[in-house]
Amino acid sequence: MTKVHFKFRQTLPWRALAILLFAIVASIPLLAQQNMPAPVTSPEVSSDNHVTMRLCDPNAKDVQVRFEGMKDPLVLQKDAQGVWSVTTGALPPNFYGYTFIADGVAEADPSNPVAKPNLLTPGSIVHVPGPASLPWEINDVPHGVVHHHFYRSHVIGDQRDFYVYTPPGYDPKEKKAYPVLYLLHGYSDSADGWTAVGKANVILDNLIAQGKAKPMLIVMTLGYGAPEIVQRGMTSFRDPELRLRNMTKYRDALFAEVMPAVELNYRVAGDRNSRAIAGLSMGGAESTFVGLNNLDRFGWIGSFSEGGLNDDIKANFPKLDAKASASLHLLWISCGKDDGLFPKNQQLHDYLQSQGFSVHWVETEGMHEWPVWRRNLAEFAPLLFQGR
């Protein structure tokens, strides 16, 4: 039998083909990067305190930015690469919140890692640095600690949290009892509003180090007794029954759950002379409602830009009289002169004064915004627990 020998000829350069395929696959990320827009810097703070904000959105038709301290939104301009930008005038040193509005849709600055937490309109924060003398600037001083607690509220029926600031030098093993300030956030904020945005812990660190404020604990709670008030948005404030339920259920949870937990786990004095309550906006309404109706629990009350009390002021405080006024160490009411709630706060001041209360009334520059409330806290805290 004749053997037939077949000789195969390699017609495909397999090695070369493999190298070619690898090169194509490897080049895909590079091609994709060539089509991606270059990263933008935003925000950018100049040495003379101007702030430039930028947003890369080539397909947008209109971009604006809402910026704290400014009544009207700023309009951004688009360059050839599709990057929108705007530069503010020189700003006083502070922390400012801002939010982009791209074709009517609110969004945080995607280039800025410093978020401004908010349950309805999350935004971003830019820091225009100032001298160390400003109370919200971090200084080389002893620092307190912010503790985060979670619990189930049987009063309200949900899972919630609260924060506790303990001052520098606080030692849970010591017998020393500290006074405590219950500090409430505003509408649409969460329990971390006063630390993440308000810089309350930084402000107290500085005040205590300077000897301007007594060492104290600050308890910052979630302020919604009726959580549906957030779900319904700003229209919920047109419902007086819902506003009242929000405050009464908050009060019930504060008294039955938060205050007992704080007084069990921390070295705090449990008498009214060592207990204060204050808040901003919705928290200001809750502070006056809870505090003035429970003077057996609170000797110090503060309201910053109150918003949320029902229009019938007298109905909010049915038990107030001259005797009640005599038991109060401090009643602080403040509001920015450009705040739309200024007339309501002035009416509250006038009513309480007519009932025999000595009211510490403060008018500040500014609108309904965090720079006003930081200043309020920096001026309010040194007045607390003096002579106690």
Residue pairs with C-beta under 8 A, 6 or more apart in sequence:
37 56
37 58
37 81
37 82
37 83
38 81
39 111
40 54
40 55
40 56
40 83
40 111
41 54
41 111
42 52
42 53
42 54
42 55
42 85
42 109
42 111
42 112
43 51
43 52
43 53
43 54
43 98
43 109
43 112
43 124
43 126
44 51
44 52
44 53
44 54
45 51
45 126
45 127
45 128
45 129
46 52
48 90
49 90
49 91
49 92
49 93
49 128
50 87
50 88
50 89
50 90
50 91
51 87
51 88
51 91
51 96
51 126
51 128
52 85
52 86
52 87
52 88
53 65
53 76
53 85
53 86
53 87
53 98
53 100
53 109
53 126
54 83
54 84
54 85
54 111
55 63
55 76
55 83
55 84
55 85
55 100
55 102
55 109
55 110
55 111
56 81
56 82
56 83
56 84
57 63
57 82
57 84
57 102
58 78
58 81
58 82
59 82
60 78
60 84
60 102
60 103
61 103
62 75
62 102
62 103
62 104
63 75
63 76
63 78
63 84
63 100
63 101
63 102
63 103
64 73
64 74
64 75
64 76
64 100
64 101
65 73
65 74
65 76
65 86
65 98
65 99
65 100
65 101
66 73
66 98
66 99
66 101
66 106
66 123
67 73
67 74
67 88
67 96
67 97
67 98
68 96
68 97
68 98
68 369
68 370
68 371
69 91
69 96
69 366
69 367
69 369
69 371
70 88
71 338
71 367
73 101
74 86
74 88
75 86
76 84
76 85
76 86
77 84
77 85
77 86
78 84
79 85
91 128
92 128
92 130
92 371
93 128
93 129
93 130
93 131
93 134
93 137
94 128
94 130
94 134
94 136
94 371
94 374
95 125
95 126
95 127
95 128
95 136
95 197
95 199
95 370
95 371
95 374
96 125
96 126
96 127
96 128
96 371
97 116
97 123
97 124
97 125
97 197
97 369
97 370
98 109
98 116
98 123
98 124
98 125
98 126
99 106
99 107
99 108
99 116
99 121
99 122
99 123
99 124
100 106
100 107
100 108
100 109
101 107
106 121
106 123
108 115
108 116
108 122
108 123
108 124
109 123
109 124
112 124
112 125
112 126
114 124
114 125
114 126
114 127
115 122
115 123
115 124
115 125
115 196
116 122
116 123
116 124
116 125
116 196
116 197
117 189
117 190
117 192
117 193
117 196
117 197
118 188
118 189
118 190
119 188
119 189
119 190
119 230
120 188
120 230
120 233
121 188
125 197
129 137
130 137
131 137
132 139
135 202
135 203
135 206
135 207
135 374
135 378
136 199
136 202
136 203
136 206
136 374
136 378
137 202
137 206
138 202
139 205
139 206
139 209
141 168
141 205
141 206
141 209
142 168
142 169
142 205
142 208
142 209
143 168
143 201
143 205
144 165
144 166
144 167
144 168
144 170
144 201
144 204
144 205
144 208
145 165
145 166
145 170
146 163
146 164
146 165
146 195
146 201
147 163
147 164
147 165
147 166
148 161
148 163
149 161
149 162
149 163
149 164
149 261
150 159
150 160
150 161
151 159
151 160
151 161
151 162
151 257
151 261
152 158
152 159
152 160
153 159
153 160
153 253
153 257
154 257
155 249
155 252
155 253
155 256
155 257
156 224
156 225
156 226
156 227
156 249
156 253
158 227
160 191
160 222
161 191
161 222
162 191
162 219
162 220
162 221
162 222
162 258
163 191
163 192
163 194
163 195
163 219
163 220
164 217
164 218
164 219
164 220
164 262
164 266
165 195
165 200
165 201
165 204
165 217
165 218
165 219
165 220
166 217
166 266
167 178
167 204
167 205
167 208
167 215
167 216
167 217
168 205
168 208
168 209
168 215
169 215
170 178
170 215
170 217
170 267
172 266
172 267
174 267
175 267
176 267
177 267
177 268
177 269
177 270
177 274
178 215
178 216
178 217
178 266
178 267
178 268
178 269
178 274
179 214
179 216
179 217
179 268
179 269
179 274
179 275
179 276
179 384
179 385
179 388
180 216
180 217
180 218
180 219
180 262
180 266
180 268
180 269
180 274
180 275
180 276
181 216
181 217
181 218
181 219
181 276
181 277
181 278
181 300
181 381
181 384
182 218
182 219
182 221
182 254
182 259
182 275
182 276
182 277
182 278
182 287
183 194
183 200
183 218
183 219
183 220
183 278
183 279
183 283
183 377
184 220
184 221
184 223
184 277
184 278
184 279
184 280
184 282
184 283
184 284
184 286
184 287
185 191
185 193
185 194
185 198
185 220
185 223
185 279
185 280
185 282
185 283
186 193
186 223
186 279
186 280
186 281
186 282
186 283
186 284
186 307
187 229
187 230
187 234
187 237
187 281
187 282
187 307
187 308
188 230
189 197
189 223
190 222
191 220
191 221
191 222
191 223
192 220
193 220
194 200
194 218
194 220
195 201
195 220
197 370
198 280
198 370
198 373
198 374
198 377
199 374
200 218
200 220
200 377
201 218
203 374
203 377
203 378
203 381
204 213
204 216
204 218
204 381
207 213
207 378
207 381
207 382
208 214
208 215
212 382
213 381
213 382
213 384
214 384
214 385
214 386
216 381
216 384
216 385
217 262
217 266
217 268
219 258
219 262
221 254
221 258
223 250
223 279
223 282
223 283
223 286
224 230
224 246
224 250
225 245
225 246
225 247
225 248
225 249
225 250
225 251
225 252
225 253
226 242
226 245
226 246
226 249
228 236
228 242
229 236
229 242
229 243
229 246
230 236
232 239
232 242
236 242
236 243
237 243
237 307
237 308
240 310
240 311
243 285
243 308
243 309
243 310
244 310
246 282
246 308
247 285
247 286
247 289
247 290
247 308
250 286
250 290
251 286
251 289
251 290
251 294
254 290
255 294
255 297
262 268
263 270
268 274
269 275
272 295
272 296
272 297
272 298
272 299
273 299
273 329
273 385
273 388
274 299
274 385
274 388
275 297
275 298
275 299
275 300
276 298
276 299
276 300
276 301
276 302
276 330
276 384
276 385
277 287
277 290
277 291
277 298
277 300
277 301
277 302
278 284
278 287
278 300
278 301
278 302
278 303
278 304
278 332
278 377
278 380
279 285
279 286
279 287
279 302
279 303
279 304
280 304
280 305
280 373
280 376
281 304
281 305
281 306
281 307
281 308
281 341
281 368
282 307
282 308
283 304
284 302
284 303
284 304
284 305
284 306
284 307
284 308
285 303
285 306
285 307
285 308
285 309
286 308
287 301
287 302
287 303
288 301
288 303
288 306
288 309
288 316
288 317
288 333
288 348
289 309
289 316
289 317
290 298
291 297
291 298
291 301
292 301
292 317
292 320
292 324
292 331
292 352
293 317
293 318
293 319
295 324
295 327
295 328
299 327
299 328
299 329
299 330
300 328
300 329
300 330
300 383
300 384
300 385
301 328
301 330
301 331
301 332
302 330
302 331
302 332
302 333
302 334
302 376
302 380
303 332
303 333
303 334
303 345
303 348
304 334
304 335
304 372
304 373
304 376
304 377
304 380
305 334
305 335
305 336
305 339
305 341
305 345
305 368
305 372
305 373
306 333
306 335
306 341
306 344
306 345
306 348
307 341
307 344
307 368
309 316
309 344
309 348
310 316
313 347
313 348
313 351
314 351
317 355
320 352
320 355
320 357
321 355
321 356
322 355
322 356
325 355
325 356
325 357
325 358
328 357
328 358
329 388
330 360
330 383
330 384
331 352
331 357
331 358
331 359
331 360
332 359
332 360
332 362
332 380
332 383
333 345
333 348
333 349
333 352
333 359
333 360
333 361
333 362
334 345
334 361
334 362
334 363
334 364
334 376
334 380
335 341
335 342
335 345
335 346
335 362
335 363
335 364
336 342
336 363
336 364
336 365
336 366
336 367
336 368
336 369
336 372
337 363
337 364
337 365
337 366
338 365
338 366
338 367
339 345
339 366
339 367
339 368
339 372
340 367
340 368
341 368
342 363
349 359
349 361
352 359
353 359
360 383
362 376
362 379
364 372
364 375
364 376
365 372
366 372
366 375
